[in-house]
Amino acid sequence: MPSATDRLSQLLLKNKILTEAQLAKALARQKEAGASLGRVLLEMGMVKENQLAEVIANELGMEYIDLLEYKINIHATTSIDEATASRYTCIPIDFEDEKMIVAMADPTNIYALDDIRLSTGYEVKPVVCAKDDIVSAIQRYYHLDTDVVEEALEARPDEEIEGISGVVDDTPLVRFTTTMIAEAINRGSSDIHIDPRENEVLIRYRIDGVCQEIKRVPKNIHTGIVSRIKIISDLNIAERRVPQDGHFGMISNGKNIDFRVAVLPTVYGEKVVMRILDRSSILLRLEDLGFMPQALEKFTEAFSQPHGALLVTGPTGSGKSTSLYATLNVLNTEEKNITTVEDPVEYRLSGINQVQVNPKAGLTFSNALRNILRTSPDILMVGEIRDRETAKTAIEAALTGHLVLSTLHTNDAPSALPRLIEMGVEAFLVSSAVNCVMAQRLIRKLCPNCKVPYEPDPVVLKNLNFPMNGDAADMVLYKANENGCAKCSGTGYKGRIGLYEVMPMSPEIQRLTVKEASSTMIMTQAIGEGLLTMKDDGFMKVKLGNTSIEEVMRVVAV
């Protein structure tokens, strides 16, 4: 069987890259140096790296690509981290027919192909490229080194951009901004935070509800980054003294992604937050959100009523909008006239009339709601009940034959009823109009690839009132791996799931509401009627191995 040196020699002669004399000279040098023939040829300057790569590609029946000429898709490069790219001397460069095209110096490395396929979820199409070109591309797309920063400082911040996901000027500043956004999407981030500090700028992604520091860049590039983001968000780049809000859209890996941009002046410069809105998330079914069967049954029964109010409560970022959109997906039929009033309209829903609040034009939640009622809606969704007038109008609509879905900011489900009364709605109207209140939070799920089983301390479980249903010594729970793994970026958690507290309005809870009872009294009554609190829901998910006790304690008061 011919050796690798013999095969390469024959290929070089066959393709007329070397003459017999040149090959003989190279073989002699190889014998002295003890290196590979390819390395010797490169050192002697007889061949170029791209010539060797092209010969190897032809021999293997693969495609050869010149990276210097190829328009690399930045969204592909961020599919793997720098460590993986450097370890295997490869870099993802594009997508084709749901496959990821990966430029490789050694496309026969099956370990590299398997690792990339498992970590990204994509089938891999390897193409052959020159090793030096791949190393250069890794340096270019994974690093913001001093030279790149200096180039970025020279870039004009007011250059015209055709679109951040299409053809863009290949300046360092544009490349940095685009890479930052693409990386955030691929990591499953919900927000990008650009935080100016005294001497540097902190780039953070909010992943699974927790901010993670990604990189620090020199302060002198901050203004350029902010200006670039302002341009694509259609904001005023000359105004740096007042807050600004904007938005832009892009397509990433076949998905439509919207961004809500907020710029806030701080003592060290303008802070930018980009909220990432994946339109595919509105297609989620209620069953996909993490409801336990009992809670889902009660919630479904509530929104299946022909009229009344269904309230979803929780802090900002607790998934309230996602729950309401998933509910509207169930209710959205040709027979129903559904209208929403939102601020802002984050997602476009087919078949539903959506109204954007515009306070400057006098279109507030309450004004919009009053006008919507004249259009004979069957179902109304009010993005948020913020004031007395909106609360009264929504409750009256629920009493006059409409199904009203809305949100409130309260810590638990029982607190929503006293809150409405505090806002000026009559207690008897709240009692009659509200069908159900659901409080919710989002908690991180344990990474299924690296979660660690352990036997919990019975004393700890007892102090937490953890439901044991038997001997705690026989119980096996799971916790996060301290070091994590590649799939969860070293955090031990991957993805999020909801905690839900669904409280239907029973006759006794209605009576307590009319008496303007405290939320504590209402909670006691609801638990007596079988309410599963968010803590109970969380502990049930701990027993199922979905999350950890520590994560439940982080999110819910226990």
Residue pairs with C-beta under 8 A, 6 or more apart in sequence:
2 10
4 36
4 37
5 27
5 30
5 36
5 37
7 59
8 37
8 38
8 55
9 23
9 27
9 37
11 55
11 56
11 58
11 59
12 18
12 23
12 41
12 47
12 55
13 20
13 23
15 55
15 58
17 47
17 51
17 55
18 26
18 41
18 46
18 47
22 46
25 44
26 37
26 40
26 41
26 44
26 46
27 37
29 40
29 44
30 36
30 37
30 40
33 40
35 43
38 52
41 47
41 52
42 48
42 49
42 52
48 130
49 130
49 131
49 132
49 133
50 66
50 130
50 133
52 130
53 64
53 105
53 128
53 129
53 130
53 131
54 64
54 128
56 107
56 128
57 63
57 64
57 107
57 127
57 128
58 64
60 107
60 108
60 128
62 107
62 126
62 127
62 128
63 127
63 128
64 127
64 128
64 129
65 93
65 103
65 127
65 128
65 129
66 129
66 130
66 133
67 93
67 103
67 129
67 130
67 133
67 134
67 136
67 137
68 133
70 93
70 94
72 91
72 93
72 94
72 137
72 141
73 93
73 94
73 95
74 141
74 175
74 178
74 179
74 182
75 95
75 165
75 182
75 185
75 186
75 252
75 253
76 92
76 93
76 94
76 95
76 100
76 101
77 91
77 92
77 93
77 137
77 141
77 142
77 179
77 182
78 179
78 182
78 183
78 185
78 186
78 187
79 92
79 100
79 120
79 122
79 186
80 92
80 116
80 119
80 120
81 486
82 138
82 142
82 143
84 115
84 116
84 119
84 486
85 91
85 138
85 142
86 138
87 112
88 104
88 106
88 109
88 111
88 112
88 115
88 116
89 104
89 105
89 106
89 131
89 134
89 135
90 102
90 103
90 104
90 105
90 112
90 116
90 126
90 134
91 102
91 103
91 134
91 137
91 138
91 141
92 100
92 101
92 102
92 103
92 116
92 120
93 101
93 102
93 103
93 127
93 137
94 100
94 101
95 101
95 122
95 253
95 254
96 125
98 122
98 123
99 122
99 123
99 124
99 125
100 116
100 120
100 122
100 123
100 124
100 125
101 125
101 127
102 113
102 116
102 124
102 125
102 126
102 127
103 127
103 128
103 129
103 133
103 134
103 137
104 112
104 126
104 127
104 128
104 129
104 134
105 128
105 129
105 130
105 131
105 134
106 112
107 126
107 127
107 128
113 124
113 126
116 122
116 124
117 123
117 124
119 486
119 487
139 145
140 175
141 175
141 179
144 172
144 176
144 215
144 217
148 172
148 175
148 176
149 172
149 217
149 218
149 220
149 221
151 171
151 172
151 173
152 171
152 172
152 173
152 176
152 221
152 224
153 220
153 221
153 224
155 171
155 172
155 173
155 174
155 224
157 173
157 223
157 224
157 227
157 228
157 231
157 237
158 227
158 231
158 237
159 169
159 171
159 174
161 168
161 169
161 174
161 228
161 231
161 232
162 168
163 232
163 250
164 177
164 178
164 181
164 232
164 248
164 250
165 250
165 251
165 252
168 174
168 178
173 221
173 224
173 225
173 228
174 228
176 217
176 221
176 225
177 225
177 228
177 229
180 192
180 203
181 192
181 250
181 259
181 274
182 252
183 205
183 214
184 192
184 205
184 274
184 276
185 252
185 253
185 257
185 276
186 253
187 205
187 207
187 489
188 207
188 208
188 495
189 205
189 206
189 207
189 276
190 206
190 207
190 209
190 275
190 276
190 317
191 205
191 206
191 211
191 273
191 274
191 275
191 276
192 203
192 204
192 205
192 206
192 272
192 273
192 274
192 276
193 202
193 203
193 204
193 205
193 206
193 211
193 271
193 272
193 273
194 201
194 202
194 203
194 222
194 225
194 226
194 229
194 271
194 272
194 273
195 201
195 202
195 203
195 204
195 271
196 202
196 219
196 222
196 266
196 268
196 269
196 270
196 271
197 219
197 268
198 219
198 268
199 219
200 216
200 217
200 218
200 219
201 216
201 217
201 218
201 219
201 221
201 222
201 225
202 213
202 216
203 213
203 214
203 215
203 216
203 217
204 211
204 212
204 213
204 214
205 211
205 212
205 214
206 212
207 489
207 491
208 444
208 445
208 491
208 493
208 494
208 495
208 496
209 317
209 442
209 443
209 444
209 496
210 444
210 491
212 489
212 491
217 225
219 269
222 269
222 270
223 269
225 272
226 263
226 269
226 270
226 272
227 237
229 235
229 261
229 263
229 272
229 274
230 236
230 237
230 244
230 246
230 263
231 237
232 248
233 246
233 247
233 248
233 259
233 261
234 246
234 248
235 244
235 246
235 261
235 263
236 244
240 265
240 270
241 265
242 265
243 262
243 263
243 264
243 265
244 262
244 263
245 260
245 261
245 262
245 263
246 261
246 263
247 258
247 259
247 260
247 261
247 344
248 258
248 259
248 261
249 256
249 257
249 258
249 259
250 257
250 259
251 257
255 278
255 279
255 280
256 279
256 280
257 276
257 277
257 278
257 279
258 276
258 277
258 279
258 346
258 347
259 274
259 275
259 276
259 277
260 274
260 275
260 277
260 344
260 346
261 272
261 273
261 274
261 275
262 272
262 273
262 275
263 270
263 271
263 272
264 270
264 271
264 272
264 273
265 271
277 346
277 347
279 347
279 348
281 322
281 347
282 322
282 325
282 326
282 329
282 347
282 349
283 329
284 322
284 325
284 326
285 326
285 329
286 296
286 299
286 300
286 323
286 326
286 327
286 330
287 296
288 326
289 319
289 322
289 323
289 326
289 497
289 498
290 497
290 498
290 499
290 500
290 541
290 546
291 299
291 498
291 500
292 500
292 532
292 537
292 540
292 541
294 532
295 500
295 501
295 502
295 532
295 537
298 436
298 502
298 504
299 436
299 438
299 500
299 502
300 330
301 436
301 504
302 308
302 310
302 435
302 436
302 438
302 502
302 504
303 310
303 327
303 330
303 331
303 403
303 405
303 436
305 403
305 435
306 401
306 403
307 398
307 399
307 400
307 401
307 402
307 403
308 398
308 403
308 404
308 433
308 434
308 435
309 394
309 395
309 398
309 404
309 405
309 406
309 433
309 434
309 435
310 327
310 403
310 404
310 405
310 406
310 434
310 435
310 436
310 437
310 438
311 385
311 406
311 407
311 408
311 416
311 434
311 436
311 437
311 438
312 320
312 323
312 324
312 405
312 406
312 407
312 408
312 437
312 438
312 439
312 440
313 320
313 407
313 408
313 409
313 410
313 411
313 412
313 413
313 415
313 416
313 437
313 438
313 439
313 440
314 320
314 407
314 409
314 410
314 439
314 440
314 441
315 409
315 411
315 441
316 409
317 442
318 440
318 441
318 442
319 440
319 441
319 442
319 496
319 498
320 407
320 440
321 346
321 383
321 407
323 438
323 440
323 498
324 381
324 405
324 407
325 347
325 349
327 405
328 338
328 340
328 349
328 352
328 379
328 381
328 405
329 349
331 338
331 379
331 403
332 338
332 349
332 351
332 352
334 351
336 378
336 379
337 353
337 375
337 376
337 377
337 378
337 379
338 351
338 352
338 353
338 377
338 378
338 379
338 380
338 381
339 352
339 353
339 354
339 355
339 372
339 375
339 377
339 379
339 380
339 381
340 349
340 352
340 353
340 354
340 355
340 380
340 381
340 382
340 383
341 355
341 357
341 365
341 368
341 369
341 372
341 380
341 381
341 382
341 383
342 354
342 355
342 356
342 357
342 381
342 383
343 356
343 357
343 365
343 383
343 384
344 356
344 357
345 354
345 355
345 356
348 354
353 375
353 377
355 363
355 368
355 372
356 363
357 363
357 364
357 365
357 368
357 383
364 390
365 382
365 383
365 384
365 385
365 386
365 387
365 390
366 387
366 389
366 390
366 393
369 380
369 382
369 390
369 393
369 394
369 397
370 393
372 380
373 380
373 393
373 397
373 402
377 402
378 402
378 403
379 402
379 403
379 404
379 405
380 394
380 397
380 402
380 403
380 404
380 405
381 404
381 405
381 406
382 390
382 394
382 404
382 405
382 406
382 407
383 406
383 407
384 406
384 407
384 408
384 409
385 391
385 394
385 406
385 407
385 408
385 420
385 423
387 423
388 423
388 424
388 425
391 420
391 423
391 424
391 425
392 424
392 425
394 404
394 406
395 404
395 420
395 425
395 429
395 430
395 433
395 434
396 429
396 433
397 404
398 404
398 433
398 434
398 435
399 429
399 432
399 433
404 433
408 416
408 419
408 420
410 416
410 419
410 439
411 439
411 557
412 439
412 501
412 519
412 523
412 533
412 534
413 437
413 438
413 439
413 501
413 502
413 503
413 526
413 531
414 437
414 503
414 519
414 520
414 522
414 523
414 526
415 519
416 434
416 437
416 439
417 430
417 431
417 434
417 437
417 509
417 513
417 519
417 522
418 516
418 517
418 518
418 519
418 522
420 430
420 434
421 427
421 430
421 513
421 516
427 513
427 514
427 515
427 516
428 514
430 513
431 505
431 510
431 511
431 513
431 514
432 510
434 505
434 513
435 504
435 505
436 502
436 503
436 504
436 505
437 502
437 503
437 505
438 500
438 501
438 502
438 503
439 500
439 501
439 503
439 534
440 498
440 499
440 500
440 501
440 534
441 498
441 499
441 534
441 555
441 556
442 496
442 497
442 498
442 499
442 555
443 496
443 497
443 498
443 499
443 538
443 541
443 547
443 551
443 552
443 554
443 555
444 491
444 493
444 494
444 495
444 496
444 547
444 551
445 493
445 494
445 495
445 496
445 497
445 546
445 547
446 478
446 479
446 480
446 492
446 493
446 494
446 545
446 546
446 547
446 548
446 551
447 480
447 481
447 484
447 485
447 487
447 488
447 491
447 492
447 493
447 494
448 494
449 485
449 487
449 488
449 494
450 481
450 484
450 485
450 487
450 488
450 492
451 478
451 479
451 480
451 481
451 492
451 545
452 478
452 479
452 480
452 481
453 476
453 477
453 478
454 476
454 477
454 478
454 479
455 473
455 475
455 476
455 477
456 466
456 472
456 475
456 477
456 549
458 468
458 472
458 473
460 466
460 549
461 468
461 472
461 475
462 472
464 539
464 549
464 553
464 558
465 558
466 539
466 542
466 549
467 536
467 539
467 540
467 543
468 475
477 542
477 543
477 545
477 548
477 549
478 542
478 545
478 548
479 492
479 548
479 549
479 550
480 491
480 492
480 493
480 548
480 550
480 551
481 492
482 492
483 490
483 492
484 490
484 491
484 492
487 494
488 494
493 551
497 541
497 546
497 547
499 534
499 537
499 538
499 541
499 552
499 555
499 556
500 534
500 537
501 531
501 532
501 533
501 534
501 537
502 531
502 532
503 509
503 526
503 531
505 513
506 525
506 526
506 529
508 525
508 529
509 522
509 525
509 526
509 529
512 521
512 522
512 525
513 522
523 531
523 533
527 533
532 540
534 556
535 552
535 556
535 557
535 558
538 547
538 551
538 552
538 555
538 556
539 549
539 552
541 547
541 552
542 548
542 549
542 552
552 558
